[in-house]
Amino acid sequence: MTVSVNIEHVSKEYRIYRNNKERIKDVLVPFHKNKTFYALNDLSLTAHEGDVIGLVGINGSGKSTLSNMIGGSLAPSAGNISRKGEVSVIAINAGLNGQLTGMENIEFKMLCMGFNKKEIKEYTPQIVEFSELGEFIYQPVKKYSSGMRAKLGFSINITTNPDILVIDEALSVGDQTFAQKCLDKIYEYKEQKKTIFFVSHNMKQVKDFCTKIAWIEGGKLKDFGELDDVLPQYEKFLNDFKKRSAKEQKQFRTDLDSSRFVVK
């Protein structure tokens, strides 16, 4: 099987400052120690052509951080990510400029993705048709609803035929008819053996669509494997978590976050 994405011991850390004094001290004082938060910590996994990997975990676990690093918009603090082919990330608002119209955003985003003027002119009618935005395509994106922004972002990325597709909660907003249309298009890519990373809290979509599951908890990879092996364990965790009181859930998240801070 051909490897399409290889993630090796990847970490993403952020220095945490309570005030500007701490920030200045960190810059000026040699070997100054300060709190560091690990959004991801020593995560490794390998995706092959044809894999559809569900990235699951409770809010704040690090799923979006990982999807942004796979897409290339975020660099790891440590480790390495190698990709075979073009990558496209579909997320609400990803790469959209609120001051530009929908039509201008198509050109702007595709230029950022490396397409030339000729290719943009060729793809634009397909994108506009898929988006179903009608005359709103000529309006500033800042006037769009979250569903309309998702439609535009999805249409741009899905129409450009990437080798690796990263979908981050992009089907969580908007009408169900459009969501199904998007899923049908994604299924086409699945049949073409493209590599897809799917971030979603919709377990039905994950179960119906994915072939593998990467369960991320507290910035670390808790489990990774075939859908039938990992998803039941994650669903059991979710059910147990939901049975806890609000106070217990908050304490669980607090303890998990505390484990992600180090002083260095």
C-alpha positions, 0 to 999 in steps of 0.5 A: 500500500502506498503511503500518502501522509506520514506523521512522525513524532509531531508536537505543537507547543505554545508558550503561555503568558499571563501578561506582557511582562512575562512575554518580554522576560521570555525574550530578553532573559536567557534560559527563562522558564515559562509555561508551555502548552502542548496542543499536540504531543509526540503524535505519530500515524501513517495514512495510505491511499484510500484511507478515510480516517476519522479524527475524533475526540472531545472539544479541545483535544487537538483534532483541528490542530492536527488537521491544520498541520496536515493541510500545511497552514500550521507548522509543527514545533517538533517532528515531521509531516510528509505528504504525497500529492496536493492537500485541500482543507475544508473548514468553516471560514478557512482561507476566506476574506470577509471583505471580499465577495464570494467570487473574489474569494474564489480567485483569492483562495485558489491563487493561494492554493497555487492555481494559475489564472487559466485554471481559476477561470476554468474551475470558477463556473463549477464552483459557483454552481456547486455552491448554490449561492446564486446572486449571493456569490457577488456579495461580501462574505462578511454578510454570509451566514455560517452555512453560506460560508461553509458552502463557499469554502467547501465548493472551492476545495471539493471542486479542485480535485485534491489528492488528500482531503481534510474535512474539519466540521465543514458539514456541521452547518448549513442545510441537510440537502447541501450536506448530503450533496457534499457527502456524495461528492466525498464518496466519489473521492473515496471511490477514487482511493483518495486519502481523506481525514474527517473531523466530526462530532457526528458519529453516524457520519463517521461510522458510515464514511470512515475506514479508520479512526484516530482517537485524540485525547489531551493532545496525544494519540490514544488509539488508531486503527480500523473503524470496527476496532477503535470506534466502539471504544470511543463511543463507550467513552463518550457515553460514559462521559455524557453520564457524568455531571457537569461538574465531573465533566469540567473536572475531567477537562481541567485534569486533562488540560493540566497534564498538557502544561509543562514549565520549560 
